[in-house]
Amino acid sequence: MAAAQPLTSSMCQRLQIPLPDIGPTARRADDAYRQIQTAMGVLVVQSKPLQIADYLLANGGNAPAGALEELLERSKSAWTVGERAGRPGLVRRVPEGVQLAADETIAKAGRAGVNLAKAWEELYGLTPDASAAYRLAIRAVEDAVVPIVAPADRGATLGKVIAQMESQGDWRLPMVREHSRALSGEVVVALMRLIWHGQHDRHGGQPSAPGNVSLEEAKVAVSAAVTLVNIFHEQLPARSTASPTVE
């Protein structure tokens, strides 16, 4: 019990669970047993069992990740055992291909990948923060785009990069055929503008603004950021005077 005591105490403090004192005051084995039973009784009826499991997963509580994942999958839970900030934890279940694409981009994209990982955690963790996820998604895109489009401008924002790419007008993706209403460079800029303009909680003092971004808006921003970070990390958008076949 002594080994479990610090972990239990820190977990209850973090999750604000009013746990009775289970300090090393028991003088006999049956007293210690009653303390454990009391503590278990408190934890079992808590309204936040997923947070308890998540804390134990992330903090070395010997939580059986495999058994927990099997239980979550069998019960068709929206949650699954994954990884957040380099530690095991519960994350919202997304289609496997989407998760793999995000993980691959996060792993290879340097600083942009770090911010993308943080955005993913804020969006799909147990306590999602849509505004934080959206803000980090924008930052990840800026980390990927600015070195390609405006390498000499360390203070460039996504809005400034969008304006620069539009004024230059010769950015392309390596597509041989393009549609006249979906030119590749315009599509890239449009996707960037979508998430830049959509961050309506970026500035204060705007009474007509709709307030904080929603989780649905943050999902759009983070998904778009995965695509943009990936293609700019691969240096697929480039300036070109060659004209593709436009149909």
C-alpha positions in Angstrom: 0.0 0.0 0.0 2.9 2.4 0.8 4.0 2.3 -2.9 0.5 3.1 -4.1 -0.1 5.9 -1.6 1.8 8.8 -3.4 0.2 7.9 -6.7 -3.3 7.7 -5.2 -2.9 10.9 -3.4 -1.5 12.8 -6.4 -4.3 11.4 -8.6 -7.0 12.5 -6.2 -5.5 15.9 -5.8 -5.3 16.3 -9.6 -8.8 15.0 -10.3 -10.3 16.7 -7.2 -11.6 13.5 -5.7 -12.2 13.7 -1.9 -10.4 10.6 -0.7 -10.2 9.8 3.0 -6.8 9.8 4.6 -4.9 6.5 3.7 -1.6 7.5 5.2 0.7 5.0 7.0 -1.3 5.2 10.3 -2.6 1.7 10.3 -1.0 -0.5 13.0 -2.4 -3.8 12.0 -3.1 -5.6 8.7 -6.9 -5.5 9.2 -6.7 -1.7 9.7 -4.7 -1.3 6.4 -7.2 -3.5 4.7 -10.2 -1.3 5.9 -8.4 1.8 4.6 -7.9 0.2 1.2 -11.6 -0.9 1.1 -12.7 2.7 2.0 -10.5 4.2 -0.7 -11.7 1.7 -3.3 -15.3 2.4 -2.3 -14.8 6.1 -2.9 -13.1 5.6 -6.3 -15.6 3.1 -7.6 -18.6 5.5 -7.3 -16.7 8.4 -8.9 -18.4 10.1 -11.9 -15.0 10.3 -13.7 -13.8 6.7 -14.2 -12.2 7.4 -17.5 -10.1 10.2 -15.9 -8.9 7.8 -13.2 -7.9 5.2 -15.9 -6.2 7.9 -17.9 -4.2 9.2 -15.0 -3.1 5.7 -14.0 -2.1 4.9 -17.6 0.0 8.1 -17.9 1.6 7.9 -14.5 2.9 4.4 -14.2 0.0 3.0 -12.2 0.4 -0.5 -13.7 -3.0 0.0 -15.4 -3.5 -3.0 -17.8 -3.5 -1.1 -21.1 -4.3 -4.2 -23.2 -7.2 -5.3 -21.0 -8.6 -1.7 -20.9 -8.4 -1.4 -24.6 -10.2 -4.7 -25.1 -12.9 -3.5 -22.8 -13.3 -0.2 -24.5 -13.4 -1.8 -27.9 -15.9 -4.4 -26.8 -18.2 -1.8 -25.3 -18.0 0.3 -28.5 -16.5 3.2 -26.5 -15.6 6.5 -28.2 -12.3 6.2 -26.3 -9.2 4.1 -27.0 -5.8 3.6 -25.4 -3.4 5.8 -27.3 -0.5 8.3 -26.6 -0.5 11.9 -25.6 2.6 13.9 -25.1 4.7 10.8 -25.2 2.8 9.0 -22.5 0.0 6.3 -22.8 -3.4 7.7 -22.2 -7.0 7.7 -23.4 -7.8 9.5 -26.6 -11.0 9.8 -28.7 -11.3 7.1 -31.2 -10.8 8.2 -34.8 -10.6 6.1 -38.0 -7.3 4.2 -38.1 -6.2 5.7 -41.4 -6.8 9.2 -40.1 -4.7 8.4 -37.0 -1.9 6.9 -39.0 -1.7 9.9 -41.3 -1.6 12.3 -38.4 1.0 10.2 -36.5 3.2 10.0 -39.6 3.1 13.8 -40.1 3.7 14.5 -36.5 6.7 12.2 -36.3 8.5 13.7 -39.3 7.6 17.4 -39.3 9.9 18.8 -36.6 8.6 21.8 -34.7 5.5 21.8 -36.8 4.9 18.2 -35.8 5.4 19.1 -32.1 2.6 21.7 -32.3 0.5 19.4 -34.4 0.8 16.7 -31.7 -0.2 19.3 -29.0 -3.2 20.3 -31.1 -4.2 16.7 -31.6 -4.0 16.1 -27.8 -6.1 19.3 -27.0 -8.7 18.1 -29.5 -8.9 14.4 -28.9 -7.9 14.1 -25.2 -10.3 13.5 -22.3 -10.7 17.2 -21.6 -10.8 18.8 -25.1 -10.0 22.5 -25.5 -11.2 23.6 -28.9 -9.6 27.1 -28.8 -6.2 25.7 -27.8 -6.4 23.0 -30.5 -7.3 25.5 -33.1 -4.5 27.9 -32.0 -1.9 25.1 -32.0 -3.1 23.9 -35.5 -2.5 27.5 -36.9 1.0 27.5 -35.2 1.9 24.2 -36.7 0.9 25.4 -40.2 3.0 28.6 -39.7 6.0 26.4 -38.6 5.7 24.4 -41.8 4.8 27.2 -44.3 6.9 30.2 -43.2 10.3 28.6 -43.9 9.2 27.7 -47.4 7.3 30.9 -48.4 9.0 33.6 -46.3 12.2 32.2 -44.9 13.7 35.7 -44.2 10.6 36.9 -42.3 10.8 35.5 -38.8 7.7 37.4 -37.8 5.5 36.2 -40.6 2.0 35.0 -39.6 -0.2 32.7 -41.6 -2.2 35.7 -42.8 0.9 37.4 -44.1 2.0 34.3 -45.9 -1.4 33.9 -47.5 -1.2 37.5 -48.8 2.3 36.9 -50.1 1.4 33.7 -52.0 -1.6 35.4 -53.5 0.4 38.4 -54.7 3.1 36.2 -56.2 0.4 34.1 -57.9 2.8 31.4 -59.2 2.6 28.7 -56.4 1.8 25.3 -57.7 1.5 21.7 -56.6 3.2 19.1 -58.9 0.1 18.3 -60.8 0.2 17.7 -64.5 -3.5 18.2 -65.0 -5.6 20.8 -63.1 -9.2 22.0 -63.2 -9.8 25.6 -64.1 -11.9 26.0 -61.0 -9.4 24.2 -58.7 -6.0 25.3 -59.6 -3.6 23.7 -57.2 -1.9 26.8 -55.9 -5.3 28.4 -55.3 -6.5 25.3 -53.5 -3.6 25.4 -51.1 -4.1 29.1 -50.4 -7.9 28.6 -49.9 -7.3 25.9 -47.4 -4.9 28.1 -45.5 -7.4 31.0 -45.6 -10.2 28.7 -44.4 -8.5 28.0 -41.1 -7.0 31.5 -40.7 -10.3 33.3 -41.2 -12.2 30.6 -39.2 -10.3 31.3 -36.0 -12.8 33.9 -34.9 -11.7 33.9 -31.3 -8.2 35.1 -32.1 -8.8 38.7 -31.2 -10.9 40.3 -28.5 -13.0 43.5 -28.6 -15.3 42.2 -31.3 -18.9 42.2 -29.9 -20.2 40.7 -33.1 -17.8 37.7 -33.1 -19.5 34.3 -32.5 -17.4 33.5 -29.4 -15.1 30.6 -28.9 -14.5 28.2 -31.7 -16.5 24.9 -31.5 -15.0 21.4 -31.3 -16.3 20.9 -34.9 -14.4 24.0 -36.1 -11.3 22.8 -34.3 -11.6 19.4 -36.0 -11.7 21.1 -39.4 -8.6 23.2 -38.5 -6.6 20.3 -37.1 -7.4 18.0 -40.1 -6.5 20.8 -42.5 -3.3 21.4 -40.6 -2.3 17.8 -40.9 -2.6 18.1 -44.7 -0.8 21.5 -44.9 2.0 20.5 -42.6 2.6 17.3 -44.6 2.7 18.9 -48.1 4.9 21.8 -47.0 7.2 19.5 -45.1 7.6 17.5 -48.3 8.1 20.8 -50.1 5.4 20.0 -52.6 4.1 23.6 -53.1 6.6 25.5 -55.1 6.8 28.6 -57.3 6.8 27.6 -61.0 6.4 29.4 -64.3 5.5 26.1 -66.0 1.8 25.9 -66.9 0.0 22.7 -66.2 -2.7 21.4 -68.5 -5.9 23.2 -67.4 -9.2 21.7 -68.3 
